[in-house]
Amino acid sequence: MASSVRAASRFCSLCLFTSLRHNVSSAVRRPCRPCSSRPVRSSLYEHVLEGYSHKPKLDMRRVCEETDAVKEEVEDRKGDLRAADVGVIIAVWKEFQQKVQKEISDLETRKNVISAKVRALVVSRRNNNVQYFEEYTSAREEGRAIREKLSRLYVQEGELEKQHYCHALKLPNRTHPSVPIGNESQASVVELVGQKLEFDFKPKGHLQIGENLDIVRQRRLAHVSGHRSYYLRGVGARLQFALQNYTMDLLQKRVCISPDLNPIENLWGIVKRKMRDTRPNNADDLKAAIKATWASIPPQ
C-alpha cells in the first residue's frame, strides 16, 4: 500500500512538473476548420434548449456599431464564417430582436387589455346573455385573432433565435492588435521565465507514466465514454476522491458552502430554464407544465 501511495504521489508531481510552461509566448489566432456543407449547429445552443444552461449573452451592439472591425476579425481568423456572414447575422438579429419580439410584446399587451375588457363586460352584465352584445363578440374575435397571430410569431421567433445563435456563436473573440496572425510558426517569445531543465534521458509523458503505474487507463474506452477520455484506476481513483473530500472538508471549516452543492437547487434551475418559453394560461396549466418538465429530467 505504501508503495502504491508513493507511486501516486510521484505521478502527481510529474503531472505538475510537465504542466509548467517555461516559455511564455504570445497567443496566436488559430485558423478554424474549413466550412462544411452540413446544417449549421451549435452544441452550446442545443445545451440551452435542453435547459442545462442560460442563453449566452452576445455583444451584438458592438457587432452592429463596429461592423468593419468585426468583419476584419472574421477574415483574420479564417474560420467557418466570412465577412459577408456578419451582415446576415446583424440582419437576422434585428428582425428577431427589434421586429418579431417587439411585435410579440405589443400583441401580448393588447391581449391582456382585451381579456380585462371581456371580464369587465361579463361582470357588468352579470353573465346574462353577454354573448349577444356586439362589444363582447367583437372583443372575443379580436382576442382570437391575436392568439392566432401570436402562435405564428412564436414559431417564427424560435426559428430566428436558432438561426441567430447558431451563426452568431461562431463569431471570433476579440484579440489584441499585437497578436500575430497565423499558426504557431508566427508566435514569438515574449518572456523567458526560469531555466528549462535538460535531461540525459528522454522524459516520459504523464499519461505514459500513469499507465505504467496502472493508475490511468485511456485505451479501448471509445465504446464507453467516447473519444479522448480516460479512467482513473486503483490508487489514482482513490487519490482523486481524497482530493475531493479534502476540498469539501476545507470549505465546510471555512463556512463556504455554496447553494450549488445542494442538488435540489440545480434541479429547480433546470426546471426554470426548460420552462422559460412555456406560456401557461392558468394555474392548472402551470402545475401540469411543471410536472411534465420535472418528469422529463433524466435520473442522472
Secondary structure in CASP SS format (residue, H / E / C, confidence):
PFRMAT SS
TARGET T0000
AUTHOR 0000-0000-0000
METHOD secondary structure of the structure
MODEL  1
M C 1.00
A H 1.00
S H 1.00
S H 1.00
V H 1.00
R H 1.00
A H 1.00
A H 1.00
S H 1.00
R H 1.00
F H 1.00
C H 1.00
S H 1.00
L H 1.00
C H 1.00
L H 1.00
F H 1.00
T H 1.00
S H 1.00
L C 1.00
R C 1.00
H C 1.00
N E 1.00
V E 1.00
S E 1.00
S C 1.00
A C 1.00
V C 1.00
R E 1.00
R C 1.00
P C 1.00
C C 1.00
R C 1.00
P C 1.00
C C 1.00
S C 1.00
S C 1.00
R C 1.00
P C 1.00
V C 1.00
R C 1.00
S C 1.00
S H 1.00
L H 1.00
Y H 1.00
E H 1.00
H H 1.00
V H 1.00
L H 1.00
E C 1.00
G C 1.00
Y C 1.00
S C 1.00
H C 1.00
K C 1.00
P C 1.00
K C 1.00
L C 1.00
D C 1.00
M H 1.00
R H 1.00
R H 1.00
V H 1.00
C H 1.00
E H 1.00
E C 1.00
T H 1.00
D H 1.00
A H 1.00
V H 1.00
K H 1.00
E H 1.00
E H 1.00
V H 1.00
E H 1.00
D H 1.00
R H 1.00
K C 1.00
G C 1.00
D C 1.00
L C 1.00
R C 1.00
A H 1.00
A H 1.00
D H 1.00
V H 1.00
G H 1.00
V H 1.00
I H 1.00
I H 1.00
A H 1.00
V H 1.00
W H 1.00
K H 1.00
E H 1.00
F H 1.00
Q H 1.00
Q H 1.00
K H 1.00
V H 1.00
Q H 1.00
K H 1.00
E H 1.00
I H 1.00
S H 1.00
D H 1.00
L H 1.00
E H 1.00
T H 1.00
R H 1.00
K H 1.00
N H 1.00
V H 1.00
I H 1.00
S H 1.00
A H 1.00
K H 1.00
V H 1.00
R H 1.00
A H 1.00
L H 1.00
V H 1.00
V H 1.00
S H 1.00
R C 1.00
R C 1.00
N C 1.00
N C 1.00
N C 1.00
V H 1.00
Q H 1.00
Y H 1.00
F C 1.00
E H 1.00
E H 1.00
Y H 1.00
T H 1.00
S H 1.00
A H 1.00
R H 1.00
E H 1.00
E H 1.00
G H 1.00
R H 1.00
A H 1.00
I H 1.00
R H 1.00
E H 1.00
K H 1.00
L H 1.00
S H 1.00
R H 1.00
L H 1.00
Y H 1.00
V H 1.00
Q H 1.00
E H 1.00
G H 1.00
E H 1.00
L H 1.00
E H 1.00
K H 1.00
Q H 1.00
H H 1.00
Y H 1.00
C H 1.00
H H 1.00
A H 1.00
L C 1.00
K C 1.00
L C 1.00
P C 1.00
N C 1.00
R C 1.00
T C 1.00
H C 1.00
P C 1.00
S C 1.00
V C 1.00
P C 1.00
I E 1.00
G C 1.00
N C 1.00
E H 1.00
S H 1.00
Q H 1.00
A C 1.00
S C 1.00
V E 1.00
V E 1.00
E E 1.00
L E 1.00
V C 1.00
G C 1.00
Q C 1.00
K C 1.00
L C 1.00
E C 1.00
F C 1.00
D C 1.00
F C 1.00
K C 1.00
P C 1.00
K C 1.00
G C 1.00
H H 1.00
L H 1.00
Q H 1.00
I H 1.00
G H 1.00
E H 1.00
N H 1.00
L C 1.00
D C 1.00
I C 1.00
V E 1.00
R E 1.00
Q C 1.00
R C 1.00
R C 1.00
L C 1.00
A H 1.00
H H 1.00
V H 1.00
S H 1.00
G C 1.00
H C 1.00
R C 1.00
S C 1.00
Y C 1.00
Y E 1.00
L E 1.00
R C 1.00
G C 1.00
V H 1.00
G H 1.00
A H 1.00
R H 1.00
L H 1.00
Q H 1.00
F H 1.00
A H 1.00
L H 1.00
Q H 1.00
N H 1.00
Y H 1.00
T H 1.00
M H 1.00
D H 1.00
L H 1.00
L H 1.00
Q H 1.00
K H 1.00
R C 1.00
V C 1.00
C C 1.00
I C 1.00
S C 1.00
P H 1.00
D H 1.00
L H 1.00
N C 1.00
P H 1.00
I H 1.00
E H 1.00
N H 1.00
L H 1.00
W H 1.00
G H 1.00
I H 1.00
V H 1.00
K H 1.00
R H 1.00
K H 1.00
M C 1.00
R C 1.00
D C 1.00
T C 1.00
R C 1.00
P C 1.00
N C 1.00
N C 1.00
A H 1.00
D H 1.00
D H 1.00
L H 1.00
K H 1.00
A H 1.00
A H 1.00
I H 1.00
K H 1.00
A H 1.00
T H 1.00
W H 1.00
A H 1.00
S H 1.00
I C 1.00
P C 1.00
P C 1.00
Q C 1.00
END
